């Protein structure tokens, strides 16, 4: 049996970048096979990102334990694919507030930055509908300095995803490499999965 974890990076990021090295090292030290997901971000929409992840997802031995770890847009991808992948657990870090239910609540300049094509796609992707398909243990992380939109989405996700836990990181920013953010993730995973920090 293998423990396999997919690391799904944030928008315009790559899971092999320096900012993901600390969390990758932590998983490897604890016997996980780490697979960095490669997402082509430019000129594409969330449905494309989901398809791209699915094309990279390998068929694993039925005894293997599969985990998903996503940051920001990567957390959205993890959320959307987890119903089909059926991981043992998923880690949603700074889950982006771009679901159908979030669009009325986000800032106008955020919408402009993401582009009309992506926003149109988000408007048909319902958190409420997809959350019903999630059966795995879900750990949700969000920093207190990421803005009210991300905190709102994290708290709603915790209420709607069965078997989920929310961890607010005091002073946490939208940065997966921030020490207080990474330390909190490692602490929670160590406690729940008998890992060494």
Backbone torsions as a table, in degrees:
resi	resn	phi	psi	omega
1	UNK	NA	134.6	177.5
2	UNK	-113.7	150.5	169.7
3	UNK	-102.4	117.1	-175.2
4	UNK	-119.9	128.4	178.0
5	UNK	-125.6	132.5	175.4
6	UNK	-95.3	126.6	175.8
7	UNK	-99.5	116.5	-177.7
8	UNK	-110.6	113.6	-172.4
9	UNK	-77.1	172.4	177.4
10	UNK	-79.6	172.4	-176.8
11	UNK	-53.5	129.4	-179.9
12	UNK	65.8	13.1	179.4
13	UNK	-108.8	170.1	180.0
14	UNK	-130.9	133.9	-176.0
15	UNK	-66.5	-9.3	177.4
16	UNK	-95.0	0.9	178.7
17	UNK	-68.9	160.8	-178.3
18	UNK	-52.9	-39.3	-175.2
19	UNK	-64.4	-18.0	178.5
20	UNK	-100.3	-1.9	-174.4
21	UNK	-66.3	-38.7	-177.9
22	UNK	-64.6	-45.0	-179.2
23	UNK	-71.3	-33.7	176.5
24	UNK	-64.6	-44.5	179.4
25	UNK	-61.0	-41.0	179.6
26	UNK	-60.6	-46.9	-179.9
27	UNK	-65.5	-43.2	-179.7
28	UNK	-62.1	-40.6	179.7
29	UNK	-60.9	-27.2	-178.1
30	UNK	-101.6	22.7	170.6
31	UNK	84.1	12.1	177.5
32	UNK	-85.0	141.9	166.2
33	UNK	-85.9	118.1	-175.8
34	UNK	-97.2	126.1	176.6
35	UNK	-117.8	110.2	177.4
36	UNK	-77.4	125.2	178.2
37	UNK	-78.1	134.7	177.8
38	UNK	-99.8	114.1	-179.5
39	UNK	-116.9	130.7	175.8
40	UNK	-91.1	107.2	-169.4
41	UNK	-84.1	-40.1	-169.6
42	UNK	-67.4	137.8	174.6
43	UNK	63.8	23.4	-178.7
44	UNK	-129.8	167.0	-178.0
45	UNK	-117.6	173.4	-175.5
46	UNK	-57.3	-39.7	178.0
47	UNK	-59.0	-36.5	177.0
48	UNK	-66.5	-40.5	-179.6
49	UNK	-64.2	-40.6	178.4
50	UNK	-62.9	-46.0	178.5
51	UNK	-61.1	-39.8	-178.6
52	UNK	-66.3	-41.0	175.9
53	UNK	-62.5	-46.9	-178.6
54	UNK	-59.1	-32.9	179.8
55	UNK	-71.0	-21.4	179.5
56	UNK	-95.5	-15.4	-177.1
57	UNK	-70.1	121.9	-176.9
58	UNK	-86.1	151.8	171.7
59	UNK	-76.7	123.0	-176.3
60	UNK	-108.5	162.1	175.1
61	UNK	-58.3	142.0	-175.3
62	UNK	-62.5	-20.1	179.1
63	UNK	-87.9	-9.1	179.7
64	UNK	-69.9	144.8	174.3
65	UNK	-95.9	122.6	-178.5
66	UNK	-105.4	135.7	177.8
67	UNK	-129.1	151.1	175.9
68	UNK	-123.6	134.7	178.4
69	UNK	-130.1	115.7	-177.6
70	UNK	-129.7	143.7	177.4
71	UNK	-117.7	128.4	175.1
72	UNK	59.9	-115.9	175.2
73	UNK	-61.6	-32.6	176.9
74	UNK	-62.8	-34.0	176.0
75	UNK	-67.7	-35.8	175.7
76	UNK	-63.3	-44.4	179.6
77	UNK	-60.7	-46.7	178.1
78	UNK	-56.7	-46.9	178.9
79	UNK	-55.3	-47.8	-175.9
80	UNK	-69.7	-33.8	-176.1
81	UNK	-90.9	-14.9	-172.4
82	UNK	-64.4	-28.6	177.6
83	UNK	-63.2	-34.8	178.7
84	UNK	-88.4	-40.8	-178.5
85	UNK	-68.1	-34.7	-178.9
86	UNK	55.3	59.1	178.9
87	UNK	-70.1	164.2	174.2
88	UNK	-66.9	-38.0	177.4
89	UNK	-156.9	158.1	173.2
90	UNK	-133.4	150.4	-179.0
91	UNK	-119.6	110.2	-177.8
92	UNK	-102.4	107.1	-176.9
93	UNK	-104.7	122.0	179.2
94	UNK	52.4	51.9	-179.5
95	UNK	-52.5	121.5	-176.0
96	UNK	-65.4	140.8	-178.5
97	UNK	-90.9	58.7	-177.0
98	UNK	-122.7	32.1	174.7
99	UNK	-86.4	167.4	179.9
100	UNK	-49.0	-43.0	-176.4
101	UNK	-72.4	-17.3	-176.9
102	UNK	-90.4	-25.7	-170.3
103	UNK	-52.6	-41.6	179.4
104	UNK	-65.3	-15.8	-173.4
105	UNK	-103.0	-6.2	-175.7
106	UNK	-93.9	156.8	-176.5
107	UNK	-66.9	147.4	-177.5
108	UNK	-62.0	-37.9	-178.0
109	UNK	-70.7	-26.4	174.2
110	UNK	-64.6	-41.8	179.8
111	UNK	-63.0	-43.5	-179.7
112	UNK	-64.0	-40.4	-178.9
113	UNK	-63.1	-39.7	-178.7
114	UNK	-78.2	-23.7	176.0
115	UNK	93.9	150.3	-176.6
116	UNK	-60.3	-39.1	-177.3
117	UNK	-63.7	-45.0	179.2
118	UNK	-67.0	-43.4	-179.1
119	UNK	-62.1	-39.4	177.5
120	UNK	-61.2	-39.1	178.4
121	UNK	-67.9	-42.3	179.6
122	UNK	-59.4	-33.9	-176.3
123	UNK	-65.3	-14.2	178.2
124	UNK	-108.3	0.9	-178.9
125	UNK	-102.0	99.1	-174.1
126	UNK	-88.6	120.8	174.7
127	UNK	-60.9	-43.7	-176.5
128	UNK	-57.5	-40.0	-179.3
129	UNK	-72.2	-47.1	-176.2
130	UNK	-70.6	-31.0	-177.1
131	UNK	-62.2	-26.5	179.8
132	UNK	-68.2	-19.6	-176.8
133	UNK	-91.0	-6.6	-176.5
134	UNK	-86.0	121.7	-177.9
135	UNK	-112.8	-15.2	-174.6
136	UNK	-81.9	162.6	172.1
137	UNK	-63.2	131.5	-177.1
138	UNK	-127.1	124.2	178.1
139	UNK	-105.5	124.7	-176.4
140	UNK	-113.7	127.0	179.6
141	UNK	-120.5	140.9	175.4
142	UNK	-153.9	143.4	178.7
143	UNK	-89.6	149.1	-178.8
144	UNK	-73.8	-11.8	179.7
145	UNK	-109.0	23.6	179.4
146	UNK	-93.1	-10.4	-179.9
147	UNK	109.3	154.6	-176.0
148	UNK	-63.9	-28.2	-178.8
149	UNK	-65.2	-43.8	-179.0
150	UNK	-71.3	-38.9	177.6
151	UNK	-64.1	-42.4	178.7
152	UNK	-59.5	-46.6	-178.9
153	UNK	-64.2	-40.8	179.9
154	UNK	-63.0	-43.4	-178.6
155	UNK	-69.0	-39.4	177.0
156	UNK	-65.8	-39.8	179.0
157	UNK	-61.0	-41.9	179.2
158	UNK	-62.9	-36.3	179.1
159	UNK	-72.1	-34.4	-171.8
160	UNK	-95.1	-25.0	179.5
161	UNK	-89.9	117.5	178.4
162	UNK	-64.8	147.8	177.9
163	UNK	60.1	42.1	177.9
164	UNK	-118.3	155.9	175.6
165	UNK	-131.7	142.0	179.4
166	UNK	-111.2	134.1	177.4
167	UNK	-125.8	109.8	176.4
168	UNK	-87.2	129.9	-176.3
169	UNK	-100.9	108.9	-176.8
170	UNK	-62.9	119.5	-178.8
171	UNK	85.1	1.3	-178.6
172	UNK	-70.7	133.9	176.4
173	UNK	-105.4	-179.2	-179.9
174	UNK	-82.3	68.3	-173.8
175	UNK	-152.9	105.7	-176.3
176	UNK	-65.1	-18.2	-178.6
177	UNK	-93.3	-3.8	178.8
178	UNK	-62.2	131.6	-173.6
179	UNK	-55.1	-45.6	-177.1
180	UNK	-66.4	-29.4	178.2
181	UNK	-71.6	-52.2	-178.9
182	UNK	-62.5	-40.9	-179.6
183	UNK	-61.7	-40.6	179.9
184	UNK	-65.3	-43.6	178.7
185	UNK	-59.4	-48.4	-178.4
186	UNK	-62.4	-40.0	179.7
187	UNK	-62.4	-45.8	-177.9
188	UNK	-69.0	-42.1	179.5
189	UNK	-66.2	-40.5	179.0
190	UNK	-60.8	-42.4	-179.0
191	UNK	-65.7	-38.2	-174.6
192	UNK	-91.1	-21.9	-174.9
193	UNK	-127.7	19.7	174.7
194	UNK	54.2	47.3	-180.0
195	UNK	-103.9	160.2	176.4
196	UNK	-96.6	138.0	178.5
197	UNK	-80.9	NA	NA
